């Protein structure tokens, strides 16, 4: 992290081109937390935090919302100045500083050790990303990609979830996507990869030529062209099919396409799109299949259609928790 500012602290002057090391940053963070930092030092920390926010570096800190809430509730309890002694006040300040240093230290180590950028599309959202080589990535809900900062030189992406790629041609530097043990390599093309479940990846090509390989079977390389799909099962034996690839990236246009899709898989799609939890009163309902196309429809409309077609009942425990059951089943 480079600070675009010149300031002095502890007899050390930091210039615009100098990177703060771990010890210097921790020293400043500690002074900041106990309110002993001067105006220049405060500005330096503020700049650091702002830069992390702009680059979404906080995604490196592996703390879920429940853990973060617990930490900050603990801090709030400790700083009730009217209810604690001066000694406990300083203990609370030290505890707060420790939390701040823990978070910043984790982020700093990630910045030092990891030269990658990460983009995340949370459940309920989709994201379009333009890479600095001119390629575009459409990231589906509940998905994540990581790639080098010097992407023009190293066009390698790690994908978790689902994404549609429009790759800018560069014969000298192939574009590679890694999903678990599967590697997809292209020069210039458009294609979709569904890798929500490792070992069950599916690649569908819209244009150009794609080469797919599996690190578990390095000698096998499969070439795919327009409207060809390659899917993997748990036995690592790939299956090739030929269908209209537009159906596989219809989600980029906010269209859900179901083609003899199991209700279990349909539930996963809806959970990602609408940030809900869907349960089945009877596990066998997961195996029922359904076909249909829904464009710009809300969750209630999709569920009502499924219920009508399959003679099912949709119950809402609350707006985010849904149960699918047979019409004849009791609600208890």
C-alpha positions as CSV (number, residue, x, y, z in Angstrom):
1,X,0.0,0.0,0.0
2,X,1.6,3.3,-1.1
3,X,0.6,6.5,0.6
4,X,0.4,9.6,-1.6
5,X,1.4,11.8,1.2
6,X,4.6,12.9,3.0
7,X,4.7,12.8,6.8
8,X,7.0,12.1,9.7
9,X,6.6,9.8,12.7
10,X,9.1,8.4,15.2
11,X,11.9,10.2,13.4
12,X,11.1,8.4,10.2
13,X,9.9,10.3,7.1
14,X,7.6,8.5,4.7
15,X,7.6,9.8,1.1
16,X,5.1,9.3,-1.7
17,X,7.0,6.4,-3.1
18,X,7.8,4.5,0.1
19,X,5.8,1.5,1.3
20,X,5.1,1.2,5.0
21,X,6.4,-2.0,6.4
22,X,4.4,-4.1,8.9
23,X,6.1,-2.7,12.0
24,X,5.7,0.9,11.0
25,X,2.0,0.4,10.2
26,X,1.3,-1.4,13.5
27,X,3.1,1.4,15.3
28,X,0.9,4.0,13.7
29,X,-2.3,1.9,14.2
30,X,-1.5,1.6,17.9
31,X,-1.1,5.3,18.3
32,X,-4.2,5.9,16.3
33,X,-6.3,3.5,18.5
34,X,-5.2,5.1,21.8
35,X,-5.7,8.6,20.3
36,X,-2.0,9.6,20.5
37,X,-1.5,10.0,16.8
38,X,-0.8,13.5,15.5
39,X,-2.7,14.9,12.6
40,X,-0.3,13.7,9.9
41,X,-0.3,10.2,11.4
42,X,-4.1,10.1,11.5
43,X,-4.2,11.2,7.9
44,X,-1.8,8.4,6.9
45,X,-4.0,5.7,8.6
46,X,-7.2,7.3,7.1
47,X,-5.6,7.1,3.6
48,X,-4.6,3.5,4.2
49,X,-8.1,2.5,5.3
50,X,-9.7,4.4,2.4
51,X,-7.4,2.6,-0.1
52,X,-8.3,-0.8,1.3
53,X,-12.0,0.1,1.0
54,X,-11.6,1.3,-2.6
55,X,-9.8,-2.0,-3.5
56,X,-12.2,-4.2,-1.6
57,X,-9.3,-5.6,0.3
58,X,-11.5,-6.3,3.3
59,X,-12.6,-9.5,1.4
60,X,-9.3,-11.0,2.5
61,X,-10.3,-10.8,6.1
62,X,-11.9,-14.1,6.8
63,X,-14.5,-13.0,9.3
64,X,-18.2,-13.6,8.7
65,X,-20.9,-11.1,9.8
66,X,-21.6,-13.0,13.0
67,X,-18.0,-12.9,14.1
68,X,-17.6,-9.2,13.2
69,X,-20.8,-8.4,15.1
70,X,-19.5,-10.3,18.1
71,X,-16.2,-8.4,18.0
72,X,-17.8,-5.0,17.8
73,X,-20.4,-5.8,20.5
74,X,-17.5,-6.7,22.7
75,X,-15.8,-3.4,22.0
76,X,-19.0,-1.4,22.6
77,X,-19.4,-3.1,26.0
78,X,-15.9,-2.3,26.9
79,X,-16.1,1.4,26.2
80,X,-19.1,2.3,28.4
81,X,-17.0,4.9,30.2
82,X,-19.8,5.8,32.7
83,X,-19.8,2.3,34.0
84,X,-16.1,1.4,34.3
85,X,-13.1,2.7,36.2
86,X,-10.2,4.5,34.6
87,X,-8.1,1.4,34.8
88,X,-10.8,-0.6,32.9
89,X,-11.1,2.3,30.5
90,X,-7.4,1.8,29.4
91,X,-8.0,-1.9,29.3
92,X,-10.8,-1.3,26.9
93,X,-8.7,1.0,24.7
94,X,-6.0,-1.7,24.6
95,X,-8.6,-4.3,23.6
96,X,-10.0,-2.1,20.9
97,X,-6.5,-1.4,19.6
98,X,-5.8,-5.1,19.6
99,X,-8.8,-5.8,17.4
100,X,-7.8,-2.9,15.1
101,X,-4.3,-4.3,14.8
102,X,-5.6,-7.8,14.2
103,X,-7.8,-6.7,11.3
104,X,-5.1,-4.4,9.8
105,X,-2.4,-7.0,10.4
106,X,-4.4,-9.6,8.5
107,X,-5.1,-7.2,5.6
108,X,-1.4,-6.1,5.5
109,X,-0.1,-9.6,5.4
110,X,-2.6,-10.4,2.6
111,X,-1.3,-7.3,0.7
112,X,2.3,-8.4,1.2
113,X,1.9,-12.1,0.4
114,X,-0.9,-12.0,-2.2
115,X,-0.4,-10.2,-5.4
116,X,-4.0,-11.0,-6.6
117,X,-7.2,-9.0,-6.9
118,X,-10.5,-10.5,-5.9
119,X,-14.0,-9.6,-7.1
120,X,-17.1,-11.0,-5.4
121,X,-20.7,-11.1,-6.4
122,X,-22.7,-11.8,-3.3
123,X,-25.9,-13.8,-3.3
124,X,-28.7,-11.7,-4.7
125,X,-26.4,-9.6,-7.0
126,X,-24.5,-10.0,-10.3
127,X,-21.4,-8.1,-11.3
128,X,-19.8,-7.0,-14.6
129,X,-16.0,-6.6,-14.5
130,X,-13.7,-5.2,-17.2
131,X,-10.2,-6.5,-17.0
132,X,-7.2,-4.4,-18.0
133,X,-6.5,-6.5,-21.1
134,X,-9.9,-5.6,-22.5
135,X,-11.7,-8.8,-21.5
136,X,-15.0,-8.7,-19.7
137,X,-16.3,-11.0,-17.0
138,X,-20.0,-11.3,-16.0
139,X,-20.0,-12.8,-12.4
140,X,-23.1,-14.6,-11.3
141,X,-24.6,-14.5,-7.8
142,X,-22.6,-16.2,-5.1
143,X,-19.4,-16.3,-7.2
144,X,-15.8,-15.0,-6.9
145,X,-12.8,-14.6,-9.2
146,X,-9.2,-13.9,-8.3
147,X,-6.6,-12.7,-10.8
148,X,-3.1,-11.1,-10.8
149,X,-2.7,-7.3,-10.6
150,X,-0.4,-7.5,-13.7
151,X,-3.2,-9.3,-15.6
152,X,-1.9,-8.1,-19.0
153,X,1.2,-10.2,-18.4
154,X,-0.4,-13.2,-16.6
155,X,-4.0,-13.8,-17.9
156,X,-4.9,-16.4,-15.3
157,X,-8.2,-16.4,-13.3
158,X,-9.4,-18.6,-10.5
159,X,-13.1,-19.0,-10.4
160,X,-15.5,-20.1,-7.7
161,X,-19.1,-20.2,-8.8
162,X,-20.3,-19.2,-12.3
163,X,-19.1,-16.6,-14.8
164,X,-19.4,-15.7,-18.5
165,X,-16.3,-14.5,-20.2
166,X,-15.7,-12.4,-23.3
167,X,-12.0,-12.7,-23.9
168,X,-9.9,-10.1,-25.7
169,X,-7.7,-11.9,-28.3
170,X,-3.9,-12.1,-27.5
171,X,-2.2,-15.2,-29.1
172,X,1.0,-14.6,-27.2
173,X,-0.7,-14.7,-23.8
174,X,-3.5,-17.3,-23.5
175,X,-6.4,-16.6,-21.2
176,X,-6.7,-19.3,-18.5
177,X,-9.4,-20.1,-16.0
178,X,-8.9,-22.5,-13.1
179,X,-11.8,-24.1,-11.4
180,X,-10.7,-26.8,-8.9
181,X,-8.7,-29.3,-10.9
182,X,-10.1,-28.1,-14.3
183,X,-8.3,-25.6,-16.4
184,X,-9.9,-23.8,-19.4
185,X,-7.6,-22.1,-21.9
186,X,-8.5,-19.7,-24.7
187,X,-7.0,-17.1,-27.0
188,X,-10.1,-15.1,-27.9
189,X,-13.7,-16.3,-27.4
190,X,-16.8,-16.1,-25.3
191,X,-18.0,-18.9,-23.0
192,X,-19.7,-19.8,-19.8
193,X,-18.3,-21.8,-16.8
194,X,-20.5,-23.1,-14.0
195,X,-18.3,-24.3,-11.2
196,X,-20.5,-23.9,-8.1
197,X,-19.7,-27.6,-7.2
198,X,-16.1,-28.8,-7.6
199,X,-16.0,-31.9,-9.7
200,X,-19.3,-31.0,-11.4
201,X,-18.0,-28.2,-13.6
202,X,-19.7,-27.3,-16.9
203,X,-18.2,-25.3,-19.7
204,X,-20.3,-24.0,-22.6
205,X,-18.8,-22.2,-25.6
206,X,-20.6,-19.3,-27.4
207,X,-17.8,-18.5,-29.9
208,X,-14.2,-19.4,-30.7
209,X,-12.3,-22.4,-29.5
210,X,-11.7,-23.5,-25.9
211,X,-9.3,-26.0,-24.6
212,X,-10.2,-27.8,-21.4
213,X,-7.8,-30.0,-19.4
214,X,-8.0,-31.8,-16.0
215,X,-5.0,-32.0,-13.7
216,X,-6.1,-35.5,-12.7
217,X,-5.6,-36.6,-16.3
218,X,-3.0,-34.2,-17.8
219,X,-2.7,-36.0,-21.1
220,X,-6.3,-35.5,-22.0
221,X,-7.1,-32.1,-23.6
222,X,-10.6,-31.5,-25.1
223,X,-11.3,-28.8,-27.7
224,X,-14.8,-27.2,-27.7
225,X,-16.3,-25.0,-30.4
226,X,-19.5,-23.0,-30.7
227,X,-22.6,-24.6,-29.0
228,X,-20.6,-27.4,-27.4
229,X,-20.7,-28.2,-23.7
230,X,-18.4,-30.2,-21.5
231,X,-19.5,-31.4,-18.1
232,X,-17.7,-33.3,-15.4
233,X,-19.1,-35.8,-12.9
234,X,-17.6,-37.2,-9.8
235,X,-15.8,-39.9,-11.7
236,X,-13.9,-37.2,-13.7
237,X,-15.2,-38.7,-16.9
238,X,-16.1,-35.6,-19.1
239,X,-19.3,-35.7,-21.2
240,X,-19.7,-33.6,-24.4
241,X,-23.0,-32.4,-25.6
242,X,-24.2,-29.9,-28.2
243,X,-26.9,-27.4,-27.5
244,X,-27.7,-23.8,-27.9
245,X,-25.1,-22.2,-25.6
246,X,-27.2,-19.0,-25.3
247,X,-29.3,-20.9,-22.7
248,X,-26.2,-21.4,-20.5
249,X,-25.4,-17.7,-20.2
250,X,-29.0,-16.5,-20.3
251,X,-28.5,-15.5,-16.6
252,X,-26.4,-12.5,-17.8
253,X,-29.7,-11.1,-19.3
254,X,-31.6,-11.9,-16.0
255,X,-33.2,-15.0,-17.5
256,X,-33.6,-18.3,-15.7
257,X,-33.6,-21.2,-18.1
258,X,-34.6,-24.6,-16.7
259,X,-34.2,-27.6,-19.0
260,X,-35.2,-30.8,-17.2
261,X,-33.5,-29.3,-14.2
262,X,-34.0,-31.0,-10.9
263,X,-35.9,-29.1,-8.2
264,X,-32.8,-29.4,-6.0
265,X,-30.6,-27.7,-8.5
266,X,-33.4,-25.1,-9.2
267,X,-33.5,-24.3,-5.5
268,X,-29.8,-23.6,-5.5
269,X,-30.2,-21.2,-8.5
270,X,-33.0,-19.4,-6.7
271,X,-31.1,-19.2,-3.4
272,X,-28.2,-17.5,-5.2
273,X,-30.4,-15.1,-7.2
274,X,-32.7,-14.0,-4.5
275,X,-30.6,-14.6,-1.3
276,X,-33.1,-17.0,0.3
277,X,-33.0,-20.4,1.9
278,X,-35.2,-23.1,0.3
279,X,-36.0,-26.4,2.1
280,X,-37.9,-29.5,1.0
281,X,-40.4,-31.1,3.3
282,X,-39.7,-34.4,1.5
283,X,-36.2,-35.0,0.2
284,X,-37.5,-37.0,-2.8
285,X,-39.0,-33.7,-4.2
286,X,-35.4,-32.6,-5.0
287,X,-35.2,-35.2,-7.8
288,X,-38.3,-33.9,-9.6
289,X,-37.4,-32.1,-12.9
290,X,-38.8,-29.0,-14.5
291,X,-38.4,-27.1,-17.7
292,X,-39.3,-23.4,-18.3
293,X,-37.9,-19.9,-18.9
294,X,-38.4,-16.9,-16.6
295,X,-37.3,-13.5,-17.7
296,X,-37.1,-10.7,-15.1
297,X,-39.5,-12.5,-12.9
298,X,-39.6,-12.1,-9.1
299,X,-39.1,-15.1,-6.7
300,X,-42.8,-15.4,-5.8
301,X,-43.8,-15.8,-9.5
302,X,-41.2,-18.4,-10.2
303,X,-42.2,-20.4,-7.1
304,X,-45.9,-20.2,-7.9
305,X,-45.2,-21.5,-11.4
306,X,-43.2,-24.4,-10.1
307,X,-45.9,-25.2,-7.6
308,X,-48.6,-25.1,-10.3
309,X,-46.7,-27.4,-12.7
310,X,-45.7,-29.9,-10.1
311,X,-48.7,-29.7,-7.8
312,X,-46.7,-28.5,-4.9
313,X,-47.3,-26.1,-2.0
314,X,-45.0,-23.1,-1.1
315,X,-44.8,-22.1,2.5
316,X,-42.9,-19.1,3.9
317,X,-41.5,-19.5,7.4
318,X,-40.4,-15.9,6.8
319,X,-39.6,-13.9,3.6
320,X,-36.1,-15.4,3.5
321,X,-36.9,-19.0,4.5
322,X,-39.1,-21.1,2.2
323,X,-40.4,-24.7,2.4
324,X,-41.6,-26.7,-0.7
325,X,-44.0,-29.5,0.1
326,X,-46.6,-31.7,-1.6
327,X,-50.1,-30.4,-1.7
328,X,-51.3,-33.4,0.3
329,X,-48.7,-32.9,3.1
330,X,-49.6,-31.5,6.4
331,X,-48.1,-28.1,7.3
332,X,-47.0,-29.5,10.7
